[in-house]
Amino acid sequence: MAGMHSSVTLTLNGESRVFEGPADGPLSVSGLLVVLGLDTKKVAVERNEEIVPRSRYTETWLVSGDSLEIVHFIGGG
Amino acid sequence: MSGTPSSEKSEWTQHMDFSEDEIQRYSRHILLQEVGGTGQAKLKAARVLVIGAGGLGSPLMLYLAAAGVGTIGIVDDDVVDLSNLQRQIAHTTDRIGTLKVESAAKAAKAINPDLNVEAYATRLSADNALDLIGRYDIVCDGTDNFGTRFLIADACALAKRTLVSAAVLRFEGQLSTFKPHEGGPCYRCLYSEAPPPGTVPTCSEAGVLGAVTGVMGTLQATEVLKEILGIGESMSGRLMVWDALDSRFRNIKLRPDPSCALCGPDATIHDLSAHGTPEGPACAI
């Protein structure tokens, strides 16, 4: 409906969750990371079994049915 | 089943001059159609650099040694500590206090005396990385801090060397192969820069299940052998993530990032000058 925020249903780390998009448009990967409170330097984002290039976070729009996994940066040996 | 049929042996010895002992030692490899005599000769001629003789480096190096990789370089400036022995299986209780590279070389040579080990009891730095890495065909990252991981990634891309990289924390492991010189993504396409110091927990703070390092180091060895032999599907362009608690492996597609500072068309990293002294460990020594 006009005037309402768009909402998307995503599968995040295997669980179905509903996210509200921002007032001015759809939800991007960077928008999702802000909502989740995640530092982009500490994670990589997998969308539909593919890593989203970091440089594309702001222009990668999420749609209902997308499956996302947060891959945490680890460096132990 | 034991031994090698004589007809197979004569075909096999045409490829390279192997001793009777070597033919017996590698008989289970030679039986594999994908390896055979030709593949075993490739392994013998290969030079692999293992950076970090810890939880990942231990099984990695031991399996490469057992497989008949001819020359293995090992880089580590640390000494064996009691707290290492929960996972770093190349080392032993009676070698506590000795250099890890010496302890690791001893373990590898005990399995395979024909192996040529080149031990570097030094910390990889911007000053020595290109020279060291340039001496080898394939480089393996089993290090414990982000500073060294980015140094290795940059040096391998600049020197056009294949990097087989693995990392662990708690119950999780990650693995990929980076070949930007062949059009694949590099490490910085996955993680552009090190996380701010102190924001990602270390293994000494968060812990790691010892066997998880064994699985990931062994997977790393398998991928190195595949790269040398040129068999199967390379992990270049894919990230493997393993969650030991879920017993779940995932393979995620990884493409080159067109904005990558290391391998992109407008790359800004052309040397190692941005690398100062590596920070402290991200995973316990």
Contacts between the chains, C-beta under 8 A, distances in Angstrom:
chain1	res1	chain2	res2	distance
A	39	B	195	7.3
A	39	B	196	7.9
A	39	B	199	6.8
A	41	B	192	7.7
A	41	B	193	6.5
A	41	B	194	7.9
A	41	B	195	4.9
A	41	B	196	6.6
A	41	B	199	7.7
A	42	B	195	4.7
A	42	B	199	6.0
A	42	B	200	6.0
A	44	B	190	5.7
A	44	B	191	6.5
A	44	B	239	7.8
A	46	B	252	4.9
A	49	B	250	7.9
A	49	B	251	7.9
A	49	B	252	5.9
A	49	B	253	6.1
A	50	B	252	6.6
A	50	B	253	4.2
A	50	B	254	7.7
A	50	B	255	7.3
A	51	B	190	6.4
A	51	B	239	6.4
A	51	B	252	5.7
A	51	B	253	6.7
A	51	B	254	4.7
A	51	B	255	7.4
A	53	B	189	7.0
A	53	B	255	6.9
A	53	B	257	3.9
A	53	B	258	7.1
A	53	B	259	6.9
A	54	B	192	5.2
A	54	B	257	6.4
A	54	B	259	7.5
A	55	B	257	5.7
A	55	B	258	7.0
A	55	B	259	3.4
A	55	B	260	8.0
A	56	B	257	8.0
A	69	B	250	7.4
A	69	B	252	7.7
A	71	B	174	7.4
A	71	B	239	7.2
A	71	B	241	6.1
A	71	B	252	7.2
A	72	B	169	7.9
A	72	B	172	7.5
A	72	B	200	7.9
A	73	B	191	5.4
A	73	B	195	5.6
A	73	B	200	6.0
A	74	B	167	4.8
A	74	B	168	6.7
A	74	B	169	3.9
A	74	B	172	6.3
A	74	B	174	6.1
A	74	B	200	7.2
A	74	B	282	7.9
A	75	B	143	7.7
A	75	B	144	7.2
A	75	B	145	6.4
A	75	B	146	4.7
A	75	B	149	5.5
A	75	B	167	5.3
A	75	B	169	7.7
A	75	B	200	6.9
A	75	B	282	4.1
A	75	B	283	6.9
A	76	B	55	7.5
A	76	B	144	5.8
A	76	B	167	6.0
A	76	B	168	4.7
A	76	B	169	4.6
A	76	B	202	7.2
A	76	B	203	4.4
A	76	B	208	5.8
A	76	B	282	5.8
A	76	B	283	2.8
A	76	B	284	7.9
A	77	B	52	4.7
A	77	B	54	5.0
A	77	B	55	6.0
A	77	B	56	4.7
A	77	B	57	6.9
A	77	B	141	7.6
A	77	B	142	4.4
A	77	B	143	4.9
A	77	B	144	4.3
A	77	B	166	7.7
A	77	B	167	6.8
A	77	B	168	6.8
A	77	B	213	7.6
A	77	B	283	5.5
